[in-house]
Amino acid sequence: MIANRRDLLVLPDSLSYLDGACVACGFGTAYEALLRLDLSGRDRLLVVGLGPVGLAAGLLAKAMGVTDIIGADPSAERRELAERLGAATSTVSVAEGSEVDAAIDCSGAGAGQLSALQNTRRWGRVVLVGEGGRLDVDVSEAIIHRQLTIHGSWVTSTVNMADLLQRLDQWGLHPSDIVTHTFPLTAAADAYKLADSGASGKIGIVWQG
């Protein structure tokens, strides 16, 4: 693979190539979104959608000092994985009446995006990072009168990704912890099929041998 030198980042010795791959696709996206929420230990956070990006968001928020993280996902397997990894302090199939300070939607579904808005307290902050979905909302009731701050966030910059790599090293956090299955290049089709099932963590395609 040929890449521009300016796009290459130094991987700390404590992180594997699989860790780095997860940063480039998932953890970087989650980190950028969380930076926009300006989180602190005072915040109660709702993570809607516990796929790879949602798991990353929960783990990073915890490392950033958030102690109360609610994870919402209809998949029992993903809720169990989030709690086992420590990406959520509690999980629910559907978020109702949470009244959190901040919320991040990683589901990319209109229902999930609406849930993030509706379960954030007045004057709270919401970031939408999950791709896709159509959002049908009463703007006056759900946003204006409750004076929410809403961010859209898409991927991340190499500057913030480099910052994240150093912080992961300091925190002793390994993004590859969310990888539940790995496949060799020859079985890439099987890897994508499992990823599409929506019942696993991150899927890694690795060099065979």
C-alpha positions in Angstrom: 0.0 0.0 0.0 1.3 3.5 -0.9 0.3 6.4 1.3 1.3 10.0 1.6 3.9 10.6 4.3 1.8 13.3 6.0 -1.0 10.8 6.5 1.1 8.2 8.4 0.9 8.2 12.2 3.3 6.7 14.7 1.8 3.7 16.5 3.0 3.5 20.1 4.8 0.3 21.0 2.0 -0.7 23.4 -0.5 -0.9 20.6 -0.8 -3.6 18.0 -1.5 -3.2 14.3 -5.0 -4.5 15.0 -5.3 -1.7 17.7 -4.2 0.8 15.1 -6.7 -0.5 12.5 -9.5 -0.1 15.1 -8.4 3.5 15.7 -8.4 4.3 12.0 -11.9 2.8 11.7 -14.1 3.3 14.7 -12.2 4.7 17.7 -11.1 7.8 15.9 -14.7 8.5 14.8 -16.0 8.0 18.4 -13.2 10.2 19.9 -14.0 13.1 17.5 -17.6 12.9 18.5 -16.9 12.8 22.2 -14.6 15.8 22.0 -17.5 17.8 20.6 -19.6 16.8 23.7 -16.8 18.3 25.9 -17.4 15.5 28.5 -16.3 15.5 32.1 -16.8 13.3 35.2 -19.9 15.3 36.0 -21.8 14.0 33.0 -24.2 11.2 32.6 -23.8 9.8 29.1 -26.2 7.8 26.9 -24.7 5.7 24.1 -27.3 4.7 21.5 -26.2 1.7 19.4 -23.6 -0.7 20.9 -21.9 -1.7 17.7 -18.2 -1.1 17.2 -18.4 2.7 17.3 -20.8 2.6 20.3 -18.4 0.3 22.2 -15.5 2.6 21.4 -17.5 5.6 22.5 -18.3 3.9 25.9 -14.7 2.8 26.5 -13.3 6.2 25.6 -15.9 8.1 27.6 -14.9 6.0 30.6 -11.2 6.7 30.1 -12.1 10.4 29.9 -13.7 10.3 33.3 -17.4 9.6 32.7 -18.6 7.3 35.5 -22.2 6.8 34.5 -22.7 5.4 30.9 -26.0 4.0 29.8 -25.8 1.8 26.7 -28.9 1.2 24.6 -29.2 -1.5 21.9 -32.0 -4.0 21.0 -29.4 -6.8 20.7 -29.0 -8.7 23.9 -25.6 -9.9 22.7 -24.3 -6.4 22.2 -25.6 -5.2 25.6 -23.9 -8.1 27.3 -20.6 -7.4 25.4 -20.8 -3.7 26.4 -21.2 -4.5 30.1 -18.5 -7.2 30.0 -16.0 -4.8 28.3 -16.8 -2.0 30.7 -18.1 0.2 27.8 -21.4 0.8 29.8 -22.2 0.8 33.5 -25.8 -0.2 32.6 -27.6 -1.2 29.5 -31.2 -1.1 28.2 -32.9 -2.4 25.1 -34.7 1.0 24.6 -33.7 4.2 26.4 -36.7 5.8 28.1 -36.7 8.6 30.6 -32.9 8.6 31.0 -32.5 12.4 31.4 -28.8 12.3 30.6 -26.5 15.3 30.3 -25.1 14.2 27.0 -25.9 11.5 24.4 -24.2 10.1 21.3 -26.1 8.2 18.6 -24.0 5.5 17.0 -27.0 3.5 15.6 -27.5 5.4 12.3 -31.2 4.7 12.7 -33.9 7.3 12.9 -35.4 5.8 16.1 -32.0 5.8 17.8 -31.3 9.3 16.8 -34.7 10.4 18.2 -34.1 8.5 21.4 -30.8 10.3 21.9 -32.6 13.6 21.6 -35.6 12.8 23.7 -33.5 11.3 26.6 -31.2 14.3 26.9 -32.1 16.8 29.6 -32.8 20.5 29.0 -29.7 22.4 28.0 -28.0 19.0 27.3 -25.7 18.1 24.4 -26.2 15.5 21.6 -23.9 14.3 18.9 -25.0 12.3 15.9 -22.3 10.1 14.5 -24.1 7.0 13.1 -24.5 7.1 9.3 -27.9 6.8 7.7 -31.4 7.0 9.1 -34.1 9.6 8.7 -35.1 11.8 11.6 -38.7 12.9 12.0 -39.0 15.2 15.0 -41.1 18.0 16.5 -38.3 20.6 16.4 -40.0 23.0 18.8 -40.8 20.4 21.4 -37.7 18.2 21.2 -35.0 20.8 20.4 -35.9 24.5 20.6 -37.9 24.6 23.8 -35.4 22.2 25.5 -32.5 24.3 24.2 -30.4 21.3 23.1 -27.0 21.7 21.5 -26.7 19.2 18.6 -23.6 18.3 16.7 -23.1 16.2 13.6 -19.7 14.5 13.6 -18.0 12.6 10.8 -14.8 10.6 11.0 -11.8 12.4 12.5 -8.6 14.4 11.6 -5.1 12.9 11.6 -4.3 15.5 14.3 -6.9 14.1 16.7 -6.1 10.6 15.7 -2.5 11.1 16.7 -3.6 12.6 20.0 -5.9 9.6 20.5 -3.0 7.1 19.9 -0.9 8.8 22.6 -3.8 8.9 25.1 -4.6 5.2 24.5 -1.0 4.5 25.4 -1.3 6.5 28.6 -4.6 5.0 29.5 -3.5 1.4 28.8 -6.5 1.0 26.6 -6.5 -1.5 23.6 -9.1 -0.8 20.9 -8.7 -4.5 19.8 -10.5 -5.5 23.0 -13.8 -4.9 21.1 -12.8 -7.3 18.3 -14.8 -10.5 18.8 -13.8 -12.3 15.6 -10.9 -12.3 13.2 -10.8 -13.7 9.7 -8.0 -14.2 7.2 -8.1 -12.4 3.9 -9.3 -15.5 2.2 -12.5 -15.5 4.3 -13.3 -11.8 4.0 -16.8 -12.6 2.6 -17.6 -14.6 5.8 -16.3 -11.6 7.9 -18.6 -9.2 6.2 -21.6 -11.6 6.6 -21.0 -11.8 10.3 -20.6 -8.0 10.6 -23.9 -7.5 8.8 -25.7 -9.7 11.3 -25.4 -6.9 13.9 -24.8 -9.3 16.8 -21.1 -9.1 17.2 -18.4 -6.6 18.2 -15.7 -5.4 15.8 -14.7 -7.9 13.0 -11.0 -8.0 12.1 -9.6 -9.1 8.8 -6.0 -10.1 9.3 -3.1 -11.4 7.3 -3.1 -15.2 7.2 0.0 -17.0 8.4 
